[in-house]
Amino acid sequence: MFTALHPIGRIGQPDDITNGILYLASDESSFVTAASLIIDGGFTAA
């Protein structure tokens, strides 16, 4: 039932958070400043 509330259609997994952390710690995010990375599958946008 909770899954139906998520726009992406699934519950987040620990790897979803880990991937966000790895992105922020990598050179790929070297030009990113003052941004919020909301990892919630679109839950707060709905």
C-alpha contacts under 8 A as a table, 3 or more apart, distances in Angstrom:
res1	aa1	res2	aa2	distance
1	M	4	A	5.46
1	M	5	L	7.33
2	F	5	L	5.47
2	F	6	H	7.36
2	F	11	I	7.89
3	T	6	H	5.57
3	T	9	G	6.02
3	T	10	R	5.26
3	T	11	I	5.75
4	A	7	P	7.56
4	A	9	G	6.27
4	A	10	R	7.65
5	L	9	G	7.68
5	L	43	F	7.24
6	H	9	G	5.27
6	H	10	R	6.38
6	H	11	I	7.25
6	H	41	G	6.43
6	H	42	G	6.56
6	H	43	F	5.29
6	H	46	A	8.00
7	P	41	G	6.67
7	P	42	G	5.69
7	P	43	F	6.40
7	P	46	A	6.96
8	I	41	G	5.45
8	I	42	G	6.50
10	R	41	G	7.79
11	I	41	G	7.72
12	G	16	D	6.30
12	G	40	D	6.93
12	G	41	G	6.88
13	Q	16	D	5.39
13	Q	17	I	7.29
14	P	17	I	5.43
14	P	18	T	6.26
15	D	18	T	4.71
15	D	19	N	5.90
16	D	19	N	5.34
16	D	20	G	6.60
16	D	39	I	7.28
17	I	20	G	5.20
17	I	21	I	6.38
17	I	39	I	6.63
18	T	21	I	5.10
18	T	22	L	6.10
19	N	22	L	5.03
19	N	23	Y	6.11
20	G	23	Y	5.09
20	G	24	L	6.34
20	G	37	L	7.51
20	G	39	I	7.45
21	I	24	L	5.18
21	I	25	A	6.15
22	L	25	A	5.04
22	L	26	S	6.01
23	Y	26	S	5.16
23	Y	27	D	7.88
23	Y	28	E	6.52
23	Y	29	S	6.30
24	L	27	D	7.97
24	L	28	E	7.60
24	L	29	S	5.50
25	A	29	S	7.27
26	S	29	S	5.98
26	S	30	S	7.24
27	D	30	S	5.02
28	E	31	F	7.78
29	S	32	V	5.22
32	V	35	A	6.95
39	I	42	G	7.78
40	D	43	F	5.59
40	D	44	T	7.13
42	G	45	A	5.16
42	G	46	A	6.43
43	F	46	A	5.63
